[in-house]
């Protein structure tokens, strides 16, 4: 049977699906009845919207979301906005565009037009200097009301809002209420609609994340998540996983059982109260922590893009040097050596050279025999050239000098002005400009101006209102600086849009990628590697709507329950159309409030697909014979299974009879898939076990061991979830792992620290804390965050050393013996002092003052170590009601064979504590 069962409750609320609003789609209205969101549940508009997934034409629509853009009402007639006023005056309009949504107090307004006027009554004429915005009042379900000057107008973005039992869309849906036919007798197109409402027992964790799009640059990966402008914890963790959309496209989260094909991960800092979202981007295949970033093409980074220029204006500038290629001759001296270049009366030294591209100079003479000349050039006023003969060569009589032409192509830029900063050299990234010059007309017509330009590389990370200029335009030789600069002003930019909201906890189910073959439609449901059964509570509203609780995306497109897939609970789901091998399939299960609306239960795994069952006869029913053997084809629920079709003897659907069970003995092909005879119940049990190397009192909640690495095996192994925490353990005060000494079970260890490595140097030194003698160990830690968790006072196990004849380690004095070593310098030591530079650490450990170690000074390296070390710390556990105490200080250290042990329990394979199996 399945090893895990989800019992679904959700009994406090009804659960319905809004299946179609097609008949209401007229292309004019934006208000429709919302099925399943009634007055029975009183909560705020934001909470109403955040508990839904609405799709139009297969694209997920997102609820209204708060942005950082805000302005104040100012200068309105009478100091306020009346009920019938549709032109309002604001403190600024540069960040507002038509179709934006403003929230003033409790009223939403749709922006129709933005511009300037000569009076605060309007109209908008783009003359005058009064900031005006024309709006539609009482938008998306809100009511028009009076607003005083100084009230905040906050820009909101989104597709819909839910008020009471109605959905208000921000844009009309495609449709025709008259259902007219075209000339080809085709029906008018209409938008398709699906919607689901996700109910739970408590909506306090529902959140709509603030819009982040104004922070997108095309390079940045990590952004703070806020709700209503405030930092918030619990986002993506205790509140649930939610949905994240970029450009209306679903983004797949990184989870324990989805570590590879993911777009983002949410993390939180409980100390600072800040939650962050980090987008995955592209990383080096050989080093996942090495992120590949392009400074010139935002599309290559696969990160949210921002500040891509859509429209711009320019001023032509005046006083630039025209592009004129140099045409020069040379003077040849004795021996055919070139003496000088560019001093002839007819020579043209060029114009417009800027040094951004190296100047190519070549010397050519047909039939030349001798050494080749070497000539360079330097740039002077107006981009003219002067030539320097480095080596004149030999054998020349009348050489020709060829010089590359100057160019105003692929010019980089520098900032001139940015809103909010003022004059600045800061600008966007990656943009290059090609510039053409021509003579000006009118006053100053002897000078050149920019007559045409184009972006040879578009760049990104610009802001509306940015002013920048190209680098490399050369000033005319008769001027000290241009009469006016050529500048480009950004009028509008494109930025990827962002939306995200939480409506309850979601569990990401294991990928089915390996089973997708283009023909298979039914797939088993695994969660963290275990077959899982989903079972609704009998008689609950959700019993007949359980398919709505699966949220499935294929290639980012949300799949509609009962249309695209069938799910009736149990251990498998059925797609209407088989997913292709290359399809990206993400499957979630909605569980409302975890451990309240749903219950996660571990059950003992017994039967499996491929086993043999036989319904036997019974002494109670002599008229019913034994049936033939049948093979288990599918385990549909934790208490229901499916076998091959049976039409033989012994069928009786009323009288209960015993069943014989035979475990699968050979591998079989069932439903087109190979089913192997392996099963968890016959897997060998390998328990992480370590030696305890520091005393334990009856109140200690931390235990120091020689090595803790296998205790966190699942965390450190790709493909396993982080279920290594918390775990239980059993302490055995004996010389083996058998039950033969003082035993205590400790539950809920919540932290594992420790590491191991090699020793590259050992020297004698002065002790710490007044002790006269110590050993200094130089150790190497290969981890990316070296020496994490280590501290003075911690014990460490040193072994496989190659020098010394035994040493006694101490803590603070000769009488505080830690361990008595008998082999080389192998022993348990307390760390009296330590430091590190990158991956190299220095440990100082006190030893007894009469130890025979004077003069020890041995060095190795990473390839030739002179010893090994390891240490571990298990902490955060809860002691039993009868805690034991263990003393290990002062013991003879000889391979730790006499030291007590601690062994993992409560997780791993069959929750025994043993290491889980790996399927290769």
N, C-alpha and C positions, 0 to 999 in steps of 0.2 A: 504494500500500500504506500501512498505518498508519505514522505517523511515530514512534510509540513502541511498544515491546513490553515487557510484563511477562513474564519467564520465571520460573515458580514452581517451586521445588525442594521444600522440606519433605520431604526423603527420609529423614531420620533417624528420624522418628516416623510411626506410622500415624495416619490421620485418619478418625474415624468420627462419626456423628451418632446421638444418642440420640433415637429417634423416638417412643416411646410408653411411658408407664408406667401407662396407663389400667387395665390388668388388676390392677395392684398397689394401686390407690387404693381403700382400704377405708373411709376416713374415720376410721380409728382409728390406724393406724401412721403413722410419719413417716420410715421408713427404706426406701430402695429401691435396687436395683442400678443403678449408674451405668455405662451402656454407653460404652466408649471411654476410660475413665479407669482403667487397670489398674496392676498393680504394676511394670510395666516401667519406669515413670518415678518415681523417688524424689525427692520434694520435700515441702516443708512443707504443712500443711493449708491455710494461707492461699494458697500458690501453687496448690494444687489447685483451690480455690474460685475464684481470680481468673482462671483460664484458661477459664471456662465462661460461657455465656449460657443461663440457664434461664428458661423462661416457663411460667406457669400461667394458663390462661384468657386468653391473649394479653398478660398483664402480666408484665414482666420481674421476676424475683426477684433479690434482691441478696445477696451473701455477707456473712457476719458482719463487722461493722466496729467498730472501736475508737471510743469516745467519751471526752470529757474528764471524765465523771462517775466518781468513784471514792470508795470508802470503805475503811476498814481493819477487819479482824476484831478484835473487842475484847470481853472479858468472857464468852467462851464457857467451858463447863464444862471444867475442867482446863487452860484456856488453849489449847484447840485444838478443831477440828471433826473428829469421828470419821467413819468410813466410812458409818455408818448414821444420822448426824444429819441431820435435814431442817429444823430450825429453828436459824438462826444469828443471832448478835448482831453488829451492825455499829456503826461510829462515828457513823453518821447514816442516815436513811431518807427524808428529805424529797424527794430527787430520784429515788427508786426507786418504780416502779409495777408492779402485776401484769403478767406476760408479758414484762417485761424479762429480759435474759439477763446473768448475772454470770459473769465469768471470774476464778477464783481459782487461782493457779498455772497448771496445765494443764487444769483441770476447768471445763467450762461447767455452769451451773446455771440453771434456769428459775424465775423468781419466781412463786410461787403466791399469796402473801398478804403484806401489809406492815402493820405496826402496832406496838402496844406490849404489853408483858406485865409481870407482877410478878416473874417469875424468868427467868433465861437459858435455862431448859428449855422455856419456853412454858407454855401455849398463848398465841396472840395474842388478847387480850381487849379491847385498847384501853383497859385500865386499867393503872396502873403507869407507870413511866418508863424501861423498858428497851427499846431499839430492837431489834425482831425482824423477821426475814424468813423466811418459809416457802418452801422451794425443792424442786424436783425435781432429784435428783442425777444426775450422769453424762449430761448433756443433749447433744444434737446430736453424738453420736459420741464424746464424751469419756468417761473412766473416773473413777469416784469415788475420791478419795484423801483422806488426812489433811492438814489445813491448820492451821498454827499461828496464834495471835493475832498481830496486826500484819501479817499477809499482806494484800495489796491485793485488794479485790473491785472489778473494773472493769466498768462497764456496757457491754455490747455490743448492737448492733442488727443485724438482718438476717433473711433468710428461709431460708438453707440453709448447710450446711457439708458438705464432702466429705472423707471419711477412707477411704483405700485405695480400694476399688471400690464404695463406697456413698455415696449422698446422704442426708443427714439434714436434714429440713425442720423449721423451728421451729414450724409449725402443721400439723395434719393436713390432707390434701387431701380435697376433697369426693368422696364415693363410697360404694358399698355393696358389700361383698365377696360378699354372697349374691345380688346382681343381682336383687332383688325387683322385681315389677311393681306399679304403682299400681292403684287401682280402675279407672282408665281404660285399663289395660293398657299404660301407658307405662313405659319403663325408668327406673330411678333416675338422677338426674343425676350426672355425674362430671366432675371437673376435667379439662381438656385439658392436655397436657404436651408441650413441645418442649425440646430441649436440644442444645447444640453445644459441643464441646471444641475449643479453638484451641491447636494444638501449634506449637512452634517449637524452634530449636536451643539456645536459652538462655533460662531463665526468670528470670534475676537482676533484670530490670527490672519483673517483675510486682508490682503494688502494689494494695492496697485502701486507698482514702483514708479518713481518719478522718471520722466523722460530724460535720457542721457545723451540724446543725439547731438546737442550743442557741444559736447566734450569730445566727440569722435574726431580723430585726426588722420586715421589710416596707418598710424604707427603705434599709438597707445593701445595697451592690452588690458590694463586694470583700471576699473572705475568704481567709485563708491556708490553703493545703492542707498537711496533715500526714499522715504515715504512722507509726502507732505512737506518736503524740504528738510526733514530731520533725519539724522543718522538713526538707524534701527537695527537691532540684532534680532536673530530668529529668522531672518529672511533666508529661504532655501534650506533651513535646517529644521528647527522645531515646528515652524509654521507649515512646512511642506516644501515641495520642489517647485511648484508653479510652472508657468510657461514663459519662455523668453522668445521674442520674435525680433528679427532684424529684417527690415524691408518686407514685413508681413510674412516672412518665412520662418518656420519653426527651427529652433536651435537645440541640438541634442546636448544634454548635460553630461559631464564626466561624473560617473558614480563608480562604486566598487565593482559592480558587474558590467560597467560600460567604460573601461579605462582608455580605449583606443579611439573609436570613432565618435568623437565628442567635439563640441564647439565652445564649451565654456565650463567653468567651475565656480561655485559660490563659496566664499570663505568669510569668516567673521572673527573679529577681535573683541572678546567679551570685556576686556579691560577698557579699551577706548570706546567701545560701543559702536564700532564701525563695521558694516558689512560691505564686501567687495565682490564684484564679478570680474573674472579674468577670462578673456577670450583666448582660445587655443592658438589661433594662427597656424603657422607652419614651423616645424622644428626639424633639425637635422636628424635623418633616420638613424644615424649611429649614436646620437646623443639627444634624447628628448628634451633636455634642459637648454639646449643650444637653439634659440629661436632665430629663424632666418627673417631678416627685415630688409626691405628695399627702401632706400631713401628717395627714390624717384618715381616709383610706380606703386600706388596704393593697392591696385588690384592684385599684385603679386603677394601681398602680405596676408591675404584672407582674414583681415581684421576689419572692424567697422570703419568705413571711409567717412571722411569729413572734409569740408572746405574745398571741394572741386569746383573750379570757376565755371559758372554757367553764362554770365553776361558781364561785360566790363565796358568802361569808357577810357579815353586816353586824351592827353594833351600832347601835341606834336613836338614841343620843345623847339629850340633854335640855337644855332651856333655850333654845329657838329662838323667834324672833318669828313669830307667825302672819301669814299674808297677809291684810291688810285694806286695801282701796282707800281713798284719801283722798277725803273729801266736804267741800268748803269753799265759803265764800261770799266776796264781795268788798265793800269799802267804796268808794263812789263819791263823789268830791268835786266841786268847781266845774268847770263846763264838761263834765261827764260823764266826767271822767278817773278811772280806777281808782287809788285811793290805796294800798290794802293788800288782802291776800288771806290768809285762814286765821285771822283773829283773832276770829271770831264765837264766841259761847258754845256754840253747837251744832256747831261745826266739828269734824270728825274728821281728824286729820293723818296717818292711815294707819299701817301697820305692815308691816315686811318688805321695804321697798324696799332694793335692794342696789347700785344704780348700774351693774350689768353691762349693762343695757339702758337706753337714754336714756328719761327720763320725759317723756311727751307731755302738754302742757297746752294746752287750747284755750279760747277765750272766745267765747260765743255769746249773741246777743240778737236776737230776731226784729225785723226792720225797722230794724236799726242803720244809722245814717248817720254817718260820721266816721272818724277814724283808728283802726286796730286796735291793741289793747293787746298788749304783749309781756311774758310772765310766765315765770319760770324757778323751779326748785325745787332745794334742796340737802337732803341726807340727814343726819338726826341720829340720836340714840340709838334703838335698836330698829327702825331703818328708818323712822322718822317723817320727815315732810317739813316744811320751812319754805320759804315762798314769797317771792320777790323780784320786785318790779315794775320791770322795766327801762324800759318806756314805758307810761304809763297810758292812752294813746289818748284819744279824745274822743267825745262824743255818747252815752255809756252812761247808762242809768237803773237797770236791774235785770239786769245780765248774769249768766249762768250760767257757772260754772267747771267744766270737765271735765278730770279727771286720769286717766291710764292706770293700770291695776291693777298691783300688784307681781307678780312671778313667780319661782318656783323651778324653771323649766324651762331645759333646755340649759345646766346649770351645768358649767363646766370643773372640773378636779380638780387637786389637789396631793398629792404623796407624803407619807406619814407614816413608813413603814418599808420597807426592802428587805433581804432576806436577803443577807448578805455585806457590806452597807454599814452597816446599823443605821438609826437615825433619819435621815431624809433627805427632802428635797422632791422628789427624783427619782421619776418615775412613768412609765407608758406614754404613748402618744401618741393624740390624737384623740378620747378618750372624753368624752362629755357625759352628764349625769344629769338626769332629771326627778324632783323630790322632792315628796312630799305630807306635810303635818303634821297631827297630831291631838293632842288632850289626853291626857296620861298618866294612869295610874291609880295609886293608892296614894300613898306619900310623894312630895311634889313634884308633886301632880296639877294644880296651877295652871299648870304649865309645859307647853310643847309639845315633842313628840318626833316623829321621822320614823316615820310609819306605813306608808308605801309608797314605792317608788322604782322606776325603770326606766332602762335605758340608752337614751337617745335616739340615741346614736351609739356603736357598740361599741368602737371604737379598737383598738389593737394595741400590741405591744412591751411587754407586761406580763410579769412573772415570777411563778411560783408562790410564794405567801407574801407578795406585795406587799400593803401596807396603804395606802389613800389615802382622801381625803375631798374632798367637793365644795367649790368656792369660791363664796361668795355666799349661804350660809345665814346669816341675820342673828341676832345674839344678842338675847335678850329684853331689853327696855328696863330691867328691874329688875336685870339682872346685868351684871357687867363682862366676863364670858366664859361660854360654855356650861358647865353643870354637867358634861356629858360630850359629847365630839365624836361626831357621826355618822361612822362609818368603814366602809369596805368592804374585805374581805379576799379576795384571789384564792386560790381553792383549787385550780384546775386551769386550764391554758391549752392552746390548740391551736397547734401549730407545724408547718409543712410539713416533711416528712422529706426527707433527702438521702442519696444513696448514689453512689459512684463507684469504679471500679476500672479498672486497665490490664491487658491480657492480651497486648499486642503492638501493633506499629505498624499504624495504619489510614490509608489514603489516601482522602480525601473526593473522590469523583468529581464531575464537573461536573453542575450541575442539568439536568434534562430538562424543566423547567417550560414552556419555549416550545414543546415538542413534544406536551405533554399536551392532547388534544382530546376525550377521552371515548370514543374508538373505537380509537385506536392502541394496540397491545399490545407491539410490538417497538421497542426504542429503541437507538440507537448509544451506545457508551461513549466519552465524551470526558474527557480529563484535562488541565486547564489549556489548554483550547481545541484540543487535538489528539486526533484519533481514535486510540484505543489498543487494542492487541490483547493479551489475556491468554492465555498459552500455558503449560500444565504441562509439566514435564520428562517426556519419554517414558519410560514404564515405572514412574513413581513412583506411590506410593499415592494421591496427590492427583489423579491423572489422571482417575479416575472419580468424584471427589467435589468437583470444582472449584466447583460451585454453592454449597457450604458456605462458601466464602471470601468471598462477597458478603454484606454485612450491610445490609439494606434496611429502612427505616422508611417507612410511609405514614401521615401524620397521627399520628406518634408510636408507631404499632403495629408491632412487629417482624414482618416477613414470613418465612414458613417456606419454605426451599428445596424445590424440586420440587413444592410444593403451591401456593404463591402466585406463584412465578416459576420459569423454567427458564433455566439458564446453563450452557453447555458450554464456556466459554472463548471466545476470539475477540473480536470487536469489538461485539457486541450482546447484549442480554438480552431475554427474552420473559416478559411478565406474563400470568398466567392470566386476570386481569380488567383491562380498560383503566383506568388512572388517570384520574380526572376532572380537568378544568382547574384546579379550585380545590384539589386535593389537594397537600399538602406532601410531597414525596418526597425522602428522603435516602439516598444510596447510598455505601457504603464498600467498599473492598477490603482484606482482611486480608493483610498481607505478612510476618507473623512478625517476625523481626529483619531490618531493612532491609539490603540489599546482601549478606546472607548467605543467608537463606531465599528471597529473591526478588532478581531482577536487573532493573534498568531500563535498557533498551537503546534508543538512538536509531538509527533506520534512515532511509535516504534515501527520501523520499516520491516515488512515481512514479505508479502507477495510482490512479484514483479512481472512485467511483461515477458512472456516466454515460458513461464512456469506452467505446469500441468495440473489441472483440477479434474476431479471425478466425483459426481454426485452419487452417493452410495444408497443402497437399499437400507431399510430400517425394520427392526423386529416389530415395530409398532404398526407398520403398514406392509403386510405380507403380499399385497397385490401390486406393489410398485417395485420394479427391478432396478438394478444398478445401471447407471448410464455409462456410455463410452467416455474415454478420456477426452478432454478438451484443452486447447492452448489459450492462455490469456493473451488477448490481442491488445487490450487497452484498459487502463485503470481510470475510469471516468471520474470517480469521486473517492473520498477516503473510505467509503463503505459500499462502493458499487464498481463492478468491473464488467468488461465485455470479452466474450470468447468467440471462437468461430461458430458459425451457424450450426445448430444441432436439431436433427429431426428423428433421432433414433428412439430406442426404448427408454422407459423410465421417466417420461415427461409428466410432471404434475406441478401446477403453479400454485397450489394451495397448501399442501402439506410439507412442512419443513423436514429436511433430512440431513444427515452428516455429509461432509465433503472431505475427501482425501486430497492431500496437496503434495506434489512432487516438484522439487526445485529443478530448474532448468539444468540439464546436463551437457547440452551441446549448443553451439551457436546456431541461430536460425535467421531466416529472412521473413519478417512479419510486416505486412502492409508496405512491402517494397523497401523496407529498411532492415539492415542487419541488426540483430539483437544478440548480444553476447551473454554468455553464462556468468560473467563476473557479477558479484554483488557485494555490497558493503559488509554484510554479515560474515563473510569469509576473508575479508581483508586483514592482513597482519596488523597488530597494534604496536606502534612504535611511540613510546611516551617520551616527550621532552623531560629530561631529568638532569638536575644539577646538584653539586655539592654546596652545602651551606658553609660559608667561610668567615662568618662573624657571629658573635654571641646573639641570642634572641632572648629577650625578657618576655614576661607574660603580657606586657602592654604594647610591645613593638608592632607596628603595622607595615614595616619594611623588612625585607630579608635580602641579605647580600649573598650572592652565589658566585661560583667560579665562572659560569658562562650562562647568559640568559637568552642567547640568540634564537634558539628554537622555540622559546615560549611565545614569540611573536611571529611564528612561521607564516601564518596566513597573511599578515600585514605586509611582509617583505617579499612575498612570492606573487609574481604577476598572474592575474586570473582569479585570485582569491579575494574575498571581501575582507573588510576590517573587522572580522568577528573574533579576533584574538583578544579583544578587550570587551568586557571584563572576562576573566577566567578564574577558575578555582584551582586549588592545589592541595596536595597532601604532604605533610612533613613527617618524615620517618627518622627517628633518632636511633639509627642502627647502621650496619655496615653493608646493607643491600637494600634493594627496593621491595623486598618482601615485608609483610606485616610482622615485624619481629622487634618491636621496641616501642618507645613512646610515640604515639601517632596523634596528629591534629589536622583537621581539615580547616583550611582558610578559604573564605569565599570572596569573590568580587575584587581580585587584583585589577586595578584600573590603570597601572602604569608599568611599562617595561623600559629599562634603560640599560646601557652597557654595550661593549664592543670588544673586539679582540684584534690582535695584530702581531707584528714582529718587533724585536729589540735590535737596534742598530749600534748601540754603544753602552758600555757599563764602566763607571769610574767610581773611585772612593772620594768622599767629600766630607765636610763637617756636618754634624747632625743639626736638626732643627729643634728649637725650644730648649736650648741648653744641653742637649745631648752631644757627645763628643764625636760620634762616628755615624756615617750614613752611606748608603749607596745611591748613586745617581744613574737612572736608567733613561737612555734616549730611545723613545718608542715612535713607531710610525702608525698612523691611522689613515686608511685609504678612503674613508667615507667623504662625501661631498661637504658635509658639515662635521668636521673632525672634532673628536673629544667631547661630543655632546653629552651632557649629564654628569661628567666627572667632577669630583670635588675633593678637597683635602679631608682627611679622616676616613675616606672610603678604603676598604680592603681591595687588594689586587693580587691576582695569582700570577707568579713568574715561574716559567718552566722551560725545559729544554735548553737551559744555559750550558755553556761549555767550559766555564772556568770556576775556580773556587773549590773548597772542600767542605761545604756546609756552613751555614750562618744562622744566627738567631735574630729574628726581627722583633722590634719593640715598638711601643707606642710613644709614651712621654718620658719613660725612664727605663733603666735596666731591669727593674722589677716588673714592669708592665709588658710581659712577654706576649707576643702575638703568635709566633710560630717558630718551631725548631726545625731547620732544614738540615738534611743529611746528604743531599746529592748536589754537587756544584753549588750554584747560588739559587737553586729552585726553592721557593718558599711562598708563604702568604705574607704580604707586607701591607702596612698602613701607609697611605699617601700623606706625608708630612708637608710637602710643598709641591707645586707643579706649575708649569707654564708651557706655552706652545707658540710656534711660528708656523702658521699654515698647518700642514699635515705632520709636522715633527713636534713631539712633545718631550718635555724633560720632567721626570718624576724623581723626587728626593724622598727616600724612605729610611727612617732611623733603624739602626741595628745596634746590638749590644756592644758596649765599649771594648770588650775583650775579643771581639770577632777577628779571626785571622784573615783580614781582607786588605791590609795596608799595601798600597802600591798597585792595586788592580786598575788597569786602564786599557780596555780592549774596545776596538772599534770594528764595525762591520758596515754593511750597507743593505739596501733593499733587496738586492739579488743574493747577498751572502749574509743573512742575519746571524746573530749570535745568541738568540733566544726568542721566546714567545711570551705573550701576556694575554690575559683575559680577565674580565670582571663583569658583574651584572647586579642589577638592583630591581627587585619586584616590590612594588609599594601600593598603598591604597586599599589593602585587603581588610576584611573583617574577621577578627579572631573568633574562635569557637567559644562556647560557654565555659569550657574547661581548658584554657590555654596552657601550653607547656612552655618551659624555659629550657634553652639549650646552650651549653658552654663549649666553645671550640678553641678559645685562646689557650696558648701554652701547649697545644698538641704537637706531636711529631708529624711533620709534613713529609709524606713519602707517597707522592702520587695521589694524595687525598683519599686513599682507599678506606680510611677509617672515619671519614667525616660523614655527618648526617646528610640526608638527601631531601630534596623537594621535587615533587612530580606533578605535572600539569593534569588538571581534570576539568570536566564541564563543557568543553568545546571540542572541535576537531571531529574526526570520524565517529559517528554514532554518539556524539557528545561524551565520549569516554575520556577525552583529553589527548588521545593519540593523534599523531599527525594525519591530516587528510590525504587521500590518495590523489595522485596526479595522473590525468589521462593524457597521454601523448598522442 
